[in-house]
Amino acid sequence: MTGATGYVGSRLVPELLEEGHTVVAASRSLSGTQDYPWNHEVETREFDIQDDAQVDSAVAGMDAVVYLVHSMKSEDFARRDREAAERMAAACQRAGVSRIVYLSGLVPDGELSEHLRSRQEVEHILLSAAVPTVVLRASMVIGAGSTSYEMLRRLSERVPLITPVPIWMRTRIQPVAIEDVVHLVTRALRVEPLNDHFDVGGDDVLTYTELLKTFADIAGLRRTQLLVPGLPLWVVATTCSLIAQMPRIEVNALVESLRNDMVCQDDTVREKLLEDGYKYLPVGEAIRRALELSGAASTSHGGDVQGAAPTDPS
């Protein structure tokens, strides 16, 4: 698994271990997983996605690769992600890997942000390669520690009683709980290998302004929204970055995507991947559990995957 120490990966590892998988965590450092409670249960291999030899070594002997690589922290993330995907696809083919699972983002109609165009480009590279790939196009992921959730939480908690909201943020989104994302990744490793992309979103479709209100209500915050016309994206992104104290590049990518309706365009994931009888977590319940302190052990066996973890970025 690449990205085992990231947000999704750290919550996925315990589930894969519970499912009986032998997990190999690819990390820049052999000691990179030592702060995680599952460290002694996985094998660690040194891994730099820009190093051909290390990528080959990391995937050697693997039946499947869970690919959780995104380079949003750098200005040239699109180039980095493109080259990384090409390198991984070639290495998996040489190693005889049976499948790749890639976590991507929804691709809406209309003009795409640079961030979403990059995700789509990576999809195309992997789906066009020799190894069957399942691409999960996830909408906004709800769970403590998720970048998009943390921006939502920090903006809600730190902005005063009256919250200015750009009119263009009234686009629709279809959030999905991290619990559901983890379930779908594990299912993609269990079914027969597929080569296709699937839209992933929960049952709730709402506007971002409605999501802000939902969070405020659950968190017990009194907030009045003031819709403001004419606010350019760069102003909103810079302001959000300063208030949330989060990296500008990441926040800019998230804010830019809010200009589009981020909703699922097909529902075939329920037929092809979702376990029979499985119910998506309602967005209100996902937020409530993310806010509870009991989720502090979410990266260990028996913890609440929706909750925060000591290893999450501060």
HUQUI-V658379 format. One record per backbone hydrogen bond with DSSP energy under -1.0 kcal/mol. NH is the residue of the N-H (numbers start at 0). CO is the residue of the C=O. Records with the same first field share a line. If there is no record, write none. Layout:
NH: CO, CO
This chain:
1: 65
5: 2
9: 5
11: 7
12: 8
15: 11
16: 12
17: 13
18: 14
19: 16
20: 15
24: 42
25: 0
26: 44
31: 28
33: 30
35: 32
38: 35
40: 37
41: 38
42: 22
44: 24
46: 26
50: 47
54: 50
55: 51
56: 52
57: 53
58: 54
61: 58
64: 98
66: 100
73: 70
76: 73
79: 75
80: 76
81: 77
82: 78
83: 79
84: 80
85: 81
86: 82
87: 83
88: 84
89: 85
90: 86
91: 87
92: 88
93: 89
94: 90
96: 91
97: 62
99: 131
100: 64
101: 133
102: 66
103: 135
105: 137
116: 112
117: 113
118: 114
119: 115
120: 116
121: 117
122: 118
123: 119
124: 120
125: 121
126: 122
127: 123
133: 99
134: 195
135: 101
136: 197
137: 103, 135
138: 199
141: 175
143: 305
145: 142
149: 145
150: 146
151: 147
152: 148
153: 149
154: 150
155: 151
156: 152
157: 153
158: 154
162: 223
164: 225
166: 227
168: 165
169: 166
172: 205
173: 261
175: 139
177: 141
180: 176
181: 177
182: 178
183: 179
184: 180
185: 181
186: 182
187: 183
189: 186
190: 186
195: 132
197: 134
199: 136
201: 174
205: 172
207: 170
210: 206
211: 207
212: 208
213: 209
214: 210
215: 211
216: 212
217: 213
218: 214
220: 215
223: 160
225: 162
227: 164
235: 231
236: 232
237: 233
238: 234
239: 235
240: 236
241: 237
242: 238
243: 239
244: 240
245: 240
250: 246
251: 247
252: 248
253: 249
254: 250
255: 251
256: 252
258: 255
259: 256
261: 171
262: 260
269: 266
271: 267
272: 268
273: 268
277: 274
285: 281
286: 282
287: 283
288: 284
289: 285
290: 286
294: 291
295: 292
297: 294
299: 296
302: 299
306: 303
311: 308
